[in-house]
């Protein structure tokens, strides 16, 4: 009898957690045509769907652009949903590793001029929005900017959310 009660409670908890998944809000992109990027491979648990049914590999996109100094940059857009019961920010709850040919890429400095199509989307400023507070169930696109070493070598993006033990990883071929 105790096993049936425990099993029923666990099943209800599982259904409750599944129902709490937020929808990913995908921002419309500017009509400017960035260089085409292909996803080369996914690894980790990136092929399994998240609580909203979205493929985790689809949660990370990468576009290339030039900063104000003419340097090639990778604009990484990560669709983040707060699946926790507490408020969170990307900056305090997540970490990323962006590599090209096994070497970590450096973030574009805050004072660097960035292309407007990657700083304002649908009238909302998204430049360096990784400190935006997300309430439980809320979603947003996080914009991260990294300097590329070249425009030929694939770029691997890995994002970890330690408190939920989520790991997202995707490798992009730049063409």
The 8 nearest C-alpha neighbors of each residue, nearest first, counted from 0:
[[1, 3, 2, 4, 5, 6, 7, 8],
 [2, 0, 4, 3, 5, 6, 7, 8],
 [1, 3, 5, 0, 4, 6, 7, 8],
 [4, 2, 6, 0, 1, 5, 7, 8],
 [3, 5, 7, 1, 6, 2, 8, 0],
 [4, 6, 8, 2, 7, 3, 9, 1],
 [7, 5, 3, 9, 4, 8, 2, 10],
 [6, 8, 10, 4, 5, 9, 3, 11],
 [7, 9, 11, 5, 10, 6, 12, 4],
 [10, 8, 12, 6, 11, 7, 13, 5],
 [11, 9, 13, 7, 12, 8, 6, 14],
 [10, 12, 8, 14, 9, 13, 15, 7],
 [13, 11, 15, 9, 10, 14, 8, 16],
 [12, 14, 10, 16, 15, 11, 9, 17],
 [15, 13, 17, 11, 12, 16, 18, 10],
 [14, 16, 12, 18, 13, 17, 11, 19],
 [17, 15, 13, 19, 18, 14, 12, 20],
 [16, 18, 14, 15, 19, 50, 20, 13],
 [17, 19, 15, 16, 20, 14, 50, 51],
 [18, 20, 16, 17, 21, 15, 136, 82],
 [21, 19, 50, 51, 18, 17, 82, 136],
 [22, 20, 136, 51, 80, 137, 19, 23],
 [21, 23, 51, 24, 20, 138, 80, 137],
 [22, 24, 138, 25, 78, 21, 80, 139],
 [25, 23, 139, 138, 22, 26, 140, 78],
 [24, 26, 23, 27, 140, 78, 139, 28],
 [27, 25, 28, 24, 120, 121, 140, 139],
 [28, 26, 25, 29, 121, 120, 30, 24],
 [27, 29, 26, 30, 120, 116, 31, 121],
 [30, 28, 31, 116, 27, 120, 32, 117],
 [29, 31, 32, 28, 116, 27, 33, 120],
 [32, 30, 29, 33, 116, 28, 34, 115],
 [31, 33, 30, 34, 29, 35, 28, 62],
 [34, 32, 35, 31, 63, 62, 64, 36],
 [33, 35, 63, 36, 32, 62, 174, 64],
 [36, 34, 174, 33, 37, 173, 62, 63],
 [35, 37, 173, 172, 174, 62, 34, 171],
 [38, 36, 172, 171, 39, 173, 35, 174],
 [37, 39, 171, 40, 170, 172, 36, 169],
 [38, 40, 171, 170, 172, 37, 41, 169],
 [41, 39, 170, 38, 169, 42, 171, 172],
 [42, 40, 169, 45, 168, 170, 56, 46],
 [41, 43, 45, 168, 44, 169, 40, 46],
 [42, 44, 45, 168, 167, 166, 41, 46],
 [45, 43, 46, 47, 42, 166, 167, 55],
 [44, 46, 55, 56, 167, 43, 42, 47],
 [47, 45, 44, 56, 55, 54, 48, 41],
 [46, 48, 45, 44, 54, 55, 49, 56],
 [47, 49, 54, 52, 53, 55, 46, 50],
 [48, 50, 52, 51, 53, 55, 54, 47],
 [49, 51, 20, 52, 17, 48, 53, 21],
 [52, 50, 20, 49, 53, 22, 21, 48],
 [53, 51, 48, 49, 50, 54, 20, 47],
 [54, 52, 48, 49, 51, 55, 57, 50],
 [53, 55, 48, 57, 56, 47, 46, 49],
 [54, 56, 45, 58, 57, 48, 46, 53],
 [55, 57, 45, 58, 54, 46, 59, 169],
 [58, 56, 55, 54, 59, 60, 53, 45],
 [57, 59, 78, 55, 56, 77, 60, 54],
 [60, 58, 77, 57, 76, 56, 78, 61],
 [61, 59, 76, 75, 77, 58, 62, 57],
 [62, 60, 75, 74, 76, 73, 63, 36],
 [63, 61, 74, 73, 36, 33, 75, 34],
 [62, 64, 73, 72, 74, 34, 33, 61],
 [65, 63, 72, 71, 73, 66, 62, 33],
 [66, 64, 71, 69, 70, 72, 67, 114],
 [65, 67, 113, 69, 68, 70, 112, 114],
 [66, 68, 112, 69, 113, 111, 65, 114],
 [69, 67, 66, 70, 65, 112, 111, 71],
 [68, 70, 65, 66, 67, 71, 64, 72],
 [71, 69, 65, 66, 68, 72, 146, 67],
 [72, 70, 65, 147, 64, 146, 69, 66],
 [71, 73, 146, 147, 64, 145, 65, 63],
 [74, 72, 63, 145, 144, 62, 75, 147],
 [75, 73, 144, 62, 61, 143, 63, 72],
 [76, 74, 61, 143, 142, 60, 73, 144],
 [75, 77, 142, 60, 141, 59, 140, 61],
 [78, 76, 59, 141, 140, 58, 79, 75],
 [77, 79, 140, 58, 139, 23, 141, 59],
 [80, 78, 138, 139, 77, 140, 81, 141],
 [79, 81, 138, 137, 82, 21, 136, 23],
 [80, 82, 136, 135, 83, 137, 133, 138],
 [83, 81, 136, 80, 135, 20, 84, 21],
 [84, 82, 81, 85, 135, 86, 136, 163],
 [83, 85, 135, 82, 86, 81, 134, 136],
 [86, 84, 83, 135, 87, 134, 81, 82],
 [87, 85, 134, 133, 135, 132, 84, 88],
 [86, 88, 133, 132, 85, 92, 134, 89],
 [89, 87, 132, 90, 130, 91, 131, 92],
 [88, 90, 129, 93, 92, 91, 130, 87],
 [89, 91, 129, 88, 130, 92, 93, 94],
 [92, 90, 88, 89, 93, 87, 130, 94],
 [93, 91, 89, 90, 88, 160, 87, 161],
 [94, 92, 160, 89, 159, 90, 91, 161],
 [93, 95, 159, 158, 160, 96, 92, 90],
 [96, 94, 158, 157, 159, 97, 93, 156],
 [95, 97, 157, 156, 98, 158, 103, 94],
 [96, 98, 156, 103, 155, 104, 157, 95],
 [99, 97, 103, 102, 155, 104, 101, 154],
 [98, 100, 154, 101, 102, 153, 152, 155],
 [99, 101, 102, 98, 152, 153, 154, 103],
 [100, 102, 99, 98, 103, 155, 154, 97],
 [103, 101, 98, 99, 100, 104, 97, 148],
 [104, 102, 98, 97, 105, 99, 101, 96],
 [103, 105, 98, 97, 145, 146, 102, 147],
 [106, 104, 145, 146, 107, 103, 97, 147],
 [107, 105, 145, 144, 108, 146, 104, 143],
 [106, 108, 145, 144, 146, 105, 109, 111],
 [109, 107, 110, 111, 106, 105, 144, 145],
 [108, 110, 111, 107, 127, 112, 106, 126],
 [109, 111, 108, 112, 107, 113, 67, 66],
 [112, 110, 108, 109, 113, 67, 107, 66],
 [111, 113, 67, 66, 110, 114, 68, 109],
 [112, 114, 66, 67, 115, 111, 118, 117],
 [115, 113, 116, 117, 66, 118, 112, 65],
 [114, 116, 118, 117, 119, 113, 120, 112],
 [117, 115, 114, 29, 118, 119, 120, 28],
 [118, 116, 115, 114, 119, 120, 126, 113],
 [117, 119, 126, 115, 125, 116, 124, 120],
 [120, 118, 124, 123, 125, 122, 117, 116],
 [119, 121, 123, 122, 124, 118, 26, 125],
 [122, 120, 123, 119, 27, 26, 28, 124],
 [121, 123, 120, 119, 124, 125, 118, 26],
 [124, 122, 120, 119, 121, 125, 118, 126],
 [123, 125, 119, 118, 126, 120, 122, 128],
 [126, 124, 118, 128, 119, 123, 127, 142],
 [125, 127, 118, 128, 124, 142, 119, 117],
 [126, 128, 129, 125, 142, 143, 130, 109],
 [129, 127, 125, 130, 126, 131, 141, 142],
 [128, 130, 89, 90, 131, 127, 141, 88],
 [129, 131, 128, 88, 90, 89, 132, 127],
 [132, 130, 129, 128, 88, 133, 89, 87],
 [133, 131, 88, 87, 130, 86, 134, 89],
 [134, 132, 87, 86, 137, 88, 81, 131],
 [133, 135, 86, 137, 136, 132, 87, 81],
 [136, 134, 81, 84, 137, 83, 86, 85],
 [135, 137, 21, 81, 82, 134, 80, 20],
 [138, 136, 134, 133, 135, 81, 80, 21],
 [139, 137, 80, 79, 23, 24, 81, 136],
 [138, 140, 79, 78, 24, 141, 80, 137],
 [139, 141, 78, 77, 79, 76, 142, 25],
 [140, 142, 77, 76, 129, 128, 139, 78],
 [143, 141, 76, 75, 127, 140, 125, 126],
 [142, 144, 75, 74, 76, 141, 145, 127],
 [143, 145, 74, 107, 106, 73, 75, 72],
 [146, 144, 106, 107, 73, 72, 105, 104],
 [147, 145, 72, 107, 105, 104, 71, 106],
 [146, 148, 72, 149, 71, 73, 145, 104],
 [147, 149, 146, 99, 150, 104, 71, 152],
 [150, 148, 147, 151, 152, 71, 99, 146],
 [151, 149, 152, 173, 147, 148, 71, 174],
 [150, 152, 149, 173, 153, 174, 172, 148],
 [151, 153, 150, 99, 149, 154, 100, 173],
 [154, 152, 172, 171, 173, 99, 151, 170],
 [153, 155, 99, 171, 170, 98, 156, 152],
 [156, 154, 170, 98, 97, 169, 171, 99],
 [155, 157, 97, 169, 168, 96, 170, 154],
 [158, 156, 168, 96, 95, 167, 97, 169],
 [157, 159, 95, 167, 94, 166, 168, 96],
 [160, 158, 166, 94, 93, 161, 165, 95],
 [159, 161, 93, 165, 164, 163, 162, 92],
 [162, 160, 164, 163, 159, 165, 93, 92],
 [161, 163, 164, 160, 92, 165, 93, 83],
 [164, 162, 165, 161, 160, 83, 82, 159],
 [165, 163, 161, 162, 160, 166, 159, 167],
 [166, 164, 160, 163, 159, 161, 167, 162],
 [165, 167, 159, 158, 160, 164, 44, 168],
 [168, 166, 158, 45, 157, 159, 55, 44],
 [169, 167, 157, 156, 42, 45, 41, 43],
 [168, 170, 41, 156, 155, 40, 56, 42],
 [171, 169, 155, 40, 39, 154, 38, 156],
 [172, 170, 38, 154, 39, 153, 37, 155],
 [171, 173, 153, 37, 39, 38, 36, 174],
 [172, 174, 36, 153, 151, 150, 171, 37],
 [173, 36, 35, 172, 151, 34, 37, 150]]
